[in-house]
């Protein structure tokens, strides 16, 4: 029991189930694509060198469902969860260095219901866990997980914009869906090619890209925030892997103009191959960049031991239920 108006109980569905749930990135299905914004000829582009945009910075986040909830009150039963996400930034010049770390916890419930924010005390002087009330419109088992994901993505976008305002080039893991009209050298790094933005004849160029090459820029127009996008090869996969292994899609806000987008595209093609990961160390290689992999490990550590967090939640809810 968190509030007298609601009965909050633990859902018997294991939180670990979330690990196998794939949430699609919110890419715009009705976006219009213009391939003629940079080159009259659709061909591979190999930049001679990247304009100096400063040492690259990488922004990413990780999330975890700590416990699934059933919330009963006026209007029936709603699905919910208690979850944690962490967002950080890693500056990479010679040696990667973590420069920002943020950990947040949410109590996310479907059906438009917002639980009051609350604290979960912990034993032995450990810092209490504070869960901020959050809601999503849909009332399905997956909706609160998507709400947790979206909260993390918004925090990533805010952090990336803050760093870009101070200068330098920022690679934000994932599309710029939550970046809105933010200005600055922020580049969305999409490592899983879930959607075909190019017609078949243009897409035929992708498997032929060499490491360090990119496609011409193309304009992805939707709502009020158009973006320039491009594909680049950061590494080659193994012979048993798909020819597109090592090809990523990148995007940046169109508001800063074509020249700024071209400079960021050239920088990405020149810089990112040095950060491609190795399949011996990362199952998502080569697309999961080395600084991102290190940042994710650090952020998971900061979220705390999942078993200890779950025990604290269970103890807190039990104490409230029998009070």
HUPE-V464876 format. One record per run of one state. SS is the DSSP state (A for helix, B for strand, O for the rest). FROM is the first residue (numbers start at 1). TO is the last residue. Records with the same first field share a line. If there is no record, write none. Layout:
# HUPE-V464876
SS = FROM-TO  FROM-TO
This chain:
# HUPE-V464876
O = 1-2  4-5  11-14  21-31  35-44  46-55  74-75  93-95  110-117  121-128  136-142  166-169  175-185  191-199  204-205  209-213  215-217  222-226  234-246  257-257  276-289  303-305  323-323
B = 3-3  6-10  32-34  45-45  56-73  76-92  96-109  118-120  129-135  170-174  186-190  214-214  218-221  227-233  247-253
A = 15-20  143-165  200-203  206-208  254-256  258-275  290-302  306-322
